[in-house]
Amino acid sequence: MKNTVTDILLEALGRAKSKGELQLVEMPAIVLESPREKSHGDLATTLALTLAKPESKAPRKIAEIIVSNIQDTGGIIAKTEIAGPGFINFTFKQDRWQQTLFEIDSEGAEYGLRNIGKGEKVLVEFVSANPTGPLHVGHGRGAALGDALANLLSAVGYDVSREFYINDAGRQIRLLALSVWTKYQQSQGNDVPFPEDGYHGSYIEEIAQAFAKLHGNKYLKVPFDDCVDVFGDFGKESMLLDIRTDLEAFGVRFDTWFSEASLLKDNSVQRSIEELLESRNMYEQDGALWLRSTLFGDDKDRVVVKQDKSYTYLATDIAYHRNKLARGFKSLVNIWGADHHGYIPRVQAVIQAFGHPKDSLHVLLVQLVAILRNGQPVPMSKRAGNFVTLRDVVQDVGSDAARFIFLTRRSDSHLDFDLNIAKEQSRENPVYYVQYAHARIASLFREAETRNIAIPTKDAVNISLLGREEEQNIIKALAKYPEVVEEAALAYEPHRLTFYLQDLAGLMHNYYFKHRVITEDAALTAAMLFLMKQVKTVIKSALTILGVNAPEKM
């Protein structure tokens, strides 16, 4: 409806300009919003107020000019009125809203999924946890966000790949190896002290035990430096298997697992440095190599190769993002923890240094999650030692509840996750409330089947019977779904779907309690079942994008 009204307004502006009623040196952006007051119509625009200054006219006069030039050739507008200083309000004909039900019935699962991406390649890199310990709930929130966003972008026509970047080079892997080596030595009777900065938690003992089961005492008293790679590789692969297992239980799978170490092995880092030196976006000073990141908006230039010729963390990130761009991705989405906020300008500088637009990179930050039980903080995981793991949460409340609740807030806002609420069968539990709406409709269909009442087709239903306020509210919410999907995709904000679903579920539950759907009136029953069918379709569509099940029974 917004697109249709936008076209009507653009045509009206064109007529006003051709008549000389408006100058319109530049065509304005048209913004349409749903008014808070129902009496103000279905859509409203401040277009006349926007044009007041450039046209040197009173906004209300401009509104009158625009309205006088509107031609509703499609016959969808019931009323157009000017309100206040120059707001233009539109009210649509009831039968136009009802046509939405036919559109949903015809398009089915494809309803609302416009092809705005047109096959553009997008890489969504998320989770990317160090393979040195179990996934914590912050990783889980990032996983839910990344997977839902990838689903969302795919649904609207982008060619999306999911990638996990394995940080398997550098000090953290050596420290993992030392931690496992120490626990192995201790398990074999060699009493060596555990490193002060080693990784704690029972998972290190589990890895050491698995190593001992495979190798016996072969590495007993073998100096660490002589077997660091053996223990490092075993520890890393053990943790990656652990991470994969937890993510798959959470419904998250990746197209690519990209190794940081591979960038060093194939000289990608060195080639990236040489390319930047050649383009003069890198320079040498005081024996170090610096990225000229201030050219691209960073607050200072960044060291890439230190005086001792060792690489900084930025070096492999440069090579990694060069690799992403070389694979033909037009948009790169990185999902990072909120503590990486200061790192964004330097990576944006890298993108530009390789000749790509700054907005090729989109960084979404994920804030911390507080895990509660009855409002009280949950004790740390025994296995991880110092945090609550994603596995603990999924085993406690299930994947659906965890995913949905992780997506009930903007990713960059703090989230309190109460495990008890996530298991309640009440309106307080948002995922239960939405899933139950879907299951409740399915139960209506089963009841209809036992009474030999068929779910009507569009050719056998009189939707003009759906004139009650509750029915109109539901239809208008369904009509808004394509807009919600498109705006969520363009803003990289899948949480908008959870907001939408909770509103739609609320309308459906309210309707169910107010009106008996299966009645003695066959025509009205058919219309109401037809309405419920479309609600069920939209709920399932949005839940599928979020990676949450749409159960038939609960």
LINNORPE-V426448 format. One record per residue. N is the residue number from 0. SS is DSSP state (H for helix, E for strand, L for the rest). PHI is phi in radians with two decimals (NA if undefined). PSI is psi in whole degrees, 0 to 359 (none if undefined). Layout:
{{N	SS	PHI	PSI} {N	SS	PHI	PSI}}
This chain:
{{0	L	NA	322} {1	H	-1.08	316} {2	H	-1.10	320} {3	H	-1.13	315} {4	H	-1.20	324} {5	H	-1.03	315} {6	H	-1.10	319} {7	H	-1.08	318} {8	H	-1.20	320} {9	H	-1.08	319} {10	H	-1.15	321} {11	H	-1.12	319} {12	H	-1.10	320} {13	H	-1.08	319} {14	H	-1.17	318} {15	H	-1.10	323} {16	H	-1.20	317} {17	H	-1.14	333} {18	L	-1.47	350} {19	L	1.43	10} {20	L	-1.34	332} {21	L	-2.31	145} {22	L	-1.41	312} {23	L	0.86	60} {24	L	-1.02	320} {25	L	-2.21	134} {26	L	-1.25	125} {27	L	-1.32	158} {28	L	-1.29	137} {29	L	-1.78	121} {30	L	-1.97	127} {31	E	-2.11	134} {32	E	-2.30	156} {33	L	-1.44	122} {34	L	-1.12	149} {35	L	-1.23	324} {36	L	-1.58	125} {37	H	-1.08	330} {38	H	-1.17	346} {39	H	-1.58	9} {40	L	1.71	193} {41	L	-1.68	326} {42	E	-2.45	150} {43	E	-2.43	152} {44	E	-2.36	147} {45	L	-1.78	23} {46	H	-0.92	317} {47	H	-1.12	322} {48	H	-1.18	324} {49	H	-1.11	324} {50	H	-1.50	352} {51	H	-1.00	312} {52	H	-1.20	307} {53	H	-1.12	334} {54	H	-1.62	350} {55	L	0.96	45} {56	L	-2.37	157} {57	L	-1.13	138} {58	H	-0.97	321} {59	H	-1.15	324} {60	H	-1.11	318} {61	H	-1.12	319} {62	H	-1.05	318} {63	H	-1.10	321} {64	H	-1.12	314} {65	H	-1.09	312} {66	H	-1.08	322} {67	H	-1.16	341} {68	L	-1.79	3} {69	L	-1.32	132} {70	L	-2.18	109} {71	L	-1.60	76} {72	L	-1.17	335} {73	L	-1.43	350} {74	L	1.12	41} {75	L	-1.78	343} {76	E	-1.65	125} {77	E	-1.49	324} {78	E	-2.71	138} {79	E	-2.15	127} {80	E	-2.43	154} {81	E	-1.77	132} {82	E	-2.25	151} {83	L	0.98	222} {84	L	-1.34	351} {85	L	2.69	19} {86	E	-1.19	143} {87	E	-1.96	119} {88	E	-1.90	139} {89	E	-2.08	134} {90	E	-2.06	129} {91	E	-1.63	155} {92	L	-1.16	143} {93	H	-1.06	321} {94	H	-1.18	335} {95	H	-1.22	320} {96	H	-1.08	318} {97	H	-1.14	333} {98	H	-1.06	337} {99	H	-0.96	321} {100	H	-1.10	321} {101	H	-1.16	322} {102	H	-1.09	315} {103	H	-1.12	316} {104	H	-1.09	323} {105	H	-1.29	318} {106	H	-1.51	337} {107	H	1.03	230} {108	H	-1.13	344} {109	H	-1.53	355} {110	L	-1.07	132} {111	L	1.49	355} {112	L	-1.80	79} {113	L	-1.31	148} {114	L	-1.48	75} {115	L	-1.52	341} {116	L	-1.41	330} {117	L	0.89	39} {118	L	1.39	7} {119	L	-1.09	135} {120	E	-1.40	128} {121	E	-2.25	134} {122	E	-1.92	120} {123	E	-1.85	112} {124	E	-1.82	122} {125	L	-2.60	168} {126	L	1.17	284} {127	L	0.75	42} {128	L	-1.28	147} {129	L	-1.02	132} {130	L	-1.38	53} {131	L	-2.14	3} {132	L	-3.04	171} {133	L	-1.13	160} {134	L	-1.27	133} {135	E	-1.69	177} {136	H	-1.16	333} {137	H	-1.10	319} {138	H	-1.08	321} {139	H	-1.09	319} {140	H	-1.13	319} {141	H	-1.15	324} {142	H	-1.16	316} {143	H	-1.09	317} {144	H	-1.12	309} {145	H	-1.09	317} {146	H	-1.19	316} {147	H	-1.13	321} {148	H	-1.13	318} {149	H	-1.07	317} {150	H	-1.06	316} {151	H	-1.11	312} {152	H	-1.14	321} {153	H	-1.09	320} {154	H	-1.10	332} {155	L	-1.84	23} {156	L	1.73	6} {157	L	-1.48	151} {158	E	-1.63	99} {159	E	-1.84	137} {160	E	-2.09	142} {161	E	-1.82	134} {162	E	-2.39	139} {163	E	-1.93	122} {164	E	-1.63	116} {165	E	-1.54	114} {166	L	-1.42	77} {167	L	-1.94	26} {168	L	-2.26	145} {169	L	1.87	190} {170	H	-1.07	325} {171	H	-1.13	327} {172	H	-1.29	323} {173	H	-1.10	321} {174	H	-1.20	324} {175	H	-1.08	314} {176	H	-1.04	316} {177	H	-1.12	320} {178	H	-1.11	315} {179	H	-1.21	318} {180	H	-1.03	317} {181	H	-1.12	313} {182	H	-1.12	325} {183	H	-1.12	312} {184	H	-1.03	316} {185	H	-1.12	322} {186	H	-1.19	339} {187	L	-1.71	9} {188	L	1.62	2} {189	L	-1.66	104} {190	L	-1.40	82} {191	L	-1.77	146} {192	L	-1.25	143} {193	L	-1.35	137} {194	L	-1.10	139} {195	L	-1.02	322} {196	L	-1.76	20} {197	L	-1.26	170} {198	L	-1.48	127} {199	L	-1.76	175} {200	L	1.91	152} {201	H	-1.19	343} {202	H	-1.11	331} {203	H	-1.15	319} {204	H	-1.13	322} {205	H	-1.08	318} {206	H	-1.17	317} {207	H	-1.08	320} {208	H	-1.14	319} {209	H	-1.14	323} {210	H	-1.13	316} {211	H	-1.12	323} {212	H	-1.13	326} {213	H	-1.42	321} {214	H	-1.95	353} {215	L	1.08	222} {216	L	-1.75	23} {217	L	-0.96	325} {218	L	-1.85	15} {219	L	-1.07	127} {220	L	1.11	12} {221	L	-1.31	125} {222	L	-0.95	143} {223	H	-1.00	316} {224	H	-1.11	341} {225	H	-1.51	349} {226	H	-2.41	22} {227	H	-1.04	320} {228	H	-1.20	325} {229	H	-1.12	311} {230	H	-1.27	326} {231	H	-1.14	314} {232	H	-1.15	319} {233	H	-1.15	316} {234	H	-1.11	316} {235	H	-1.11	312} {236	H	-1.14	324} {237	H	-1.10	316} {238	H	-1.23	324} {239	H	-1.13	321} {240	H	-1.10	319} {241	H	-1.09	315} {242	H	-1.14	315} {243	H	-1.02	316} {244	H	-1.06	314} {245	H	-1.15	320} {246	H	-1.20	320} {247	H	-1.16	323} {248	H	-1.14	337} {249	L	-1.60	0} {250	L	1.42	22} {251	L	-2.03	126} {252	L	-2.28	151} {253	L	-1.99	148} {254	L	-1.36	327} {255	E	-2.45	137} {256	E	-1.96	106} {257	E	-1.76	125} {258	E	-1.54	126} {259	H	-1.07	320} {260	H	-1.06	330} {261	H	-1.11	331} {262	H	-1.21	333} {263	H	-1.45	322} {264	H	-1.18	324} {265	L	-1.71	15} {266	L	1.14	21} {267	H	-1.10	324} {268	H	-1.12	313} {269	H	-1.12	319} {270	H	-1.14	324} {271	H	-1.14	318} {272	H	-1.09	316} {273	H	-1.10	322} {274	H	-1.14	319} {275	H	-1.24	326} {276	H	-1.13	319} {277	H	-1.14	323} {278	L	-1.46	0} {279	L	1.14	23} {280	L	-1.64	5} {281	E	-2.43	148} {282	E	-2.55	162} {283	E	-1.77	136} {284	E	-2.71	132} {285	L	0.96	36} {286	L	1.38	4} {287	E	-2.06	162} {288	E	-1.86	132} {289	E	-2.10	137} {290	E	-1.38	130} {291	L	-1.41	62} {292	H	-1.29	341} {293	H	-1.15	338} {294	H	-1.12	339} {295	H	-2.10	25} {296	L	1.75	355} {297	L	-1.30	157} {298	L	-1.40	345} {299	L	-2.76	160} {300	L	-1.24	154} {301	E	-2.08	138} {302	E	-1.28	133} {303	E	-1.93	318} {304	E	-2.14	122} {305	L	-1.34	173} {306	L	-1.05	329} {307	L	-1.47	10} {308	L	1.29	7} {309	L	-1.46	155} {310	E	-1.51	147} {311	L	-1.49	172} {312	H	-1.02	328} {313	H	-1.12	332} {314	H	-1.03	310} {315	H	-1.24	330} {316	H	-1.15	324} {317	H	-1.07	311} {318	H	-1.12	322} {319	H	-1.15	315} {320	H	-1.28	330} {321	H	-1.10	320} {322	H	-1.13	318} {323	H	-1.03	312} {324	H	-1.13	322} {325	H	-1.15	337} {326	L	-1.42	2} {327	L	1.57	14} {328	L	-1.36	130} {329	L	-1.49	331} {330	E	-2.26	134} {331	E	-2.01	124} {332	E	-1.96	120} {333	E	-1.94	129} {334	E	-1.92	114} {335	E	-2.15	162} {336	E	-1.19	153} {337	H	-1.07	337} {338	H	-1.25	353} {339	H	-1.65	12} {340	H	-0.95	316} {341	H	-1.21	349} {342	H	-1.50	346} {343	H	-1.06	311} {344	H	-1.03	325} {345	H	-1.26	327} {346	H	-1.30	324} {347	H	-1.06	323} {348	H	-1.13	321} {349	H	-1.05	313} {350	H	-0.99	315} {351	H	-1.26	326} {352	H	-1.10	333} {353	L	-1.59	11} {354	L	1.53	19} {355	L	-1.97	153} {356	L	-1.09	148} {357	H	-0.98	321} {358	H	-1.39	10} {359	H	-1.20	336} {360	E	-1.85	130} {361	E	-2.16	118} {362	E	-1.88	123} {363	E	-1.87	129} {364	E	-1.75	140} {365	E	-2.00	120} {366	L	-1.41	171} {367	L	-1.20	157} {368	E	-2.06	131} {369	E	-1.76	118} {370	E	-1.58	124} {371	E	-2.17	160} {372	E	-2.38	116} {373	L	0.95	38} {374	L	1.45	358} {375	E	-1.90	143} {376	E	-0.99	139} {377	L	-1.46	138} {378	L	-1.02	154} {379	L	-1.12	157} {380	L	-1.20	136} {381	L	-1.16	324} {382	L	-1.24	317} {383	L	-1.44	329} {384	L	1.65	324} {385	L	-2.46	15} {386	L	-2.81	168} {387	L	-1.51	129} {388	E	-1.52	157} {389	H	-1.06	321} {390	H	-1.03	317} {391	H	-1.01	315} {392	H	-1.19	315} {393	H	-1.12	319} {394	H	-1.15	330} {395	H	-1.39	312} {396	H	-2.01	349} {397	L	1.66	157} {398	H	-1.16	317} {399	H	-1.04	311} {400	H	-1.11	317} {401	H	-1.09	312} {402	H	-1.07	311} {403	H	-1.09	314} {404	H	-1.19	324} {405	H	-1.02	333} {406	L	-1.78	16} {407	L	-1.57	1} {408	L	-2.38	158} {409	L	-0.97	143} {410	L	-1.12	333} {411	L	-1.59	13} {412	L	-1.97	149} {413	L	-1.10	146} {414	E	-2.25	125} {415	E	-1.66	124} {416	E	-2.04	105} {417	E	-1.64	117} {418	H	-1.10	326} {419	H	-1.17	318} {420	H	-1.11	324} {421	H	-1.16	345} {422	H	-1.88	357} {423	L	-1.26	147} {424	L	-1.78	73} {425	L	-2.68	174} {426	L	-1.13	337} {427	L	-1.15	336} {428	L	-1.65	104} {429	H	-1.09	322} {430	H	-1.25	322} {431	H	-1.07	316} {432	H	-1.04	318} {433	H	-1.32	313} {434	H	-1.09	324} {435	H	-1.17	328} {436	H	-1.06	316} {437	H	-1.13	313} {438	H	-1.14	324} {439	H	-1.12	320} {440	H	-1.15	319} {441	H	-1.05	323} {442	H	-1.19	326} {443	H	-1.07	318} {444	H	-1.16	323} {445	H	-1.16	321} {446	H	-1.13	318} {447	H	-1.06	320} {448	H	-1.10	320} {449	H	-1.15	338} {450	L	-1.72	10} {451	L	1.05	35} {452	L	-1.79	116} {453	L	-1.38	146} {454	L	-1.22	119} {455	L	-1.23	152} {456	L	-1.55	168} {457	H	-1.14	338} {458	H	-1.41	350} {459	H	-2.15	31} {460	L	-2.43	144} {461	L	-1.88	93} {462	H	-1.34	351} {463	H	-1.16	347} {464	H	-1.29	347} {465	L	-1.56	68} {466	L	-1.86	358} {467	L	-1.26	154} {468	H	-1.00	317} {469	H	-1.09	323} {470	H	-1.21	319} {471	H	-1.14	323} {472	H	-1.12	319} {473	H	-1.14	315} {474	H	-1.07	319} {475	H	-1.14	323} {476	H	-1.14	319} {477	H	-1.13	321} {478	H	-1.14	335} {479	H	-1.40	345} {480	H	-0.97	312} {481	H	-0.99	321} {482	H	-1.14	317} {483	H	-1.09	316} {484	H	-1.09	312} {485	H	-1.11	314} {486	H	-1.18	324} {487	H	-1.13	320} {488	H	-1.18	314} {489	H	-1.18	331} {490	H	-1.62	357} {491	L	0.98	46} {492	L	-2.31	78} {493	L	-1.12	343} {494	H	-1.10	341} {495	H	-1.07	331} {496	H	-1.24	326} {497	H	-1.19	322} {498	H	-1.05	312} {499	H	-1.05	315} {500	H	-1.11	320} {501	H	-1.14	322} {502	H	-1.16	314} {503	H	-1.13	318} {504	H	-1.08	321} {505	H	-1.09	317} {506	H	-1.11	319} {507	H	-1.18	313} {508	H	-1.08	318} {509	H	-1.05	317} {510	H	-1.11	317} {511	H	-1.06	319} {512	H	-1.29	331} {513	H	-1.47	327} {514	L	-2.28	130} {515	L	-1.30	123} {516	L	-1.37	315} {517	L	-1.70	110} {518	L	-2.22	183} {519	L	-1.34	344} {520	L	-1.47	102} {521	H	-1.09	319} {522	H	-1.19	316} {523	H	-1.18	320} {524	H	-1.03	316} {525	H	-1.06	317} {526	H	-1.15	319} {527	H	-1.21	320} {528	H	-1.14	323} {529	H	-1.10	319} {530	H	-1.09	313} {531	H	-1.09	325} {532	H	-1.04	319} {533	H	-1.28	325} {534	H	-1.07	315} {535	H	-1.05	318} {536	H	-1.06	315} {537	H	-1.24	319} {538	H	-1.04	314} {539	H	-1.12	320} {540	H	-1.04	311} {541	H	-1.20	319} {542	H	-1.11	321} {543	H	-1.08	318} {544	H	-1.06	320} {545	H	-1.31	350} {546	L	1.40	26} {547	L	-2.02	141} {548	L	-1.22	151} {549	L	-2.00	90} {550	L	-1.27	147} {551	L	-1.47	335} {552	L	-2.39	148} {553	L	-2.49	none}}
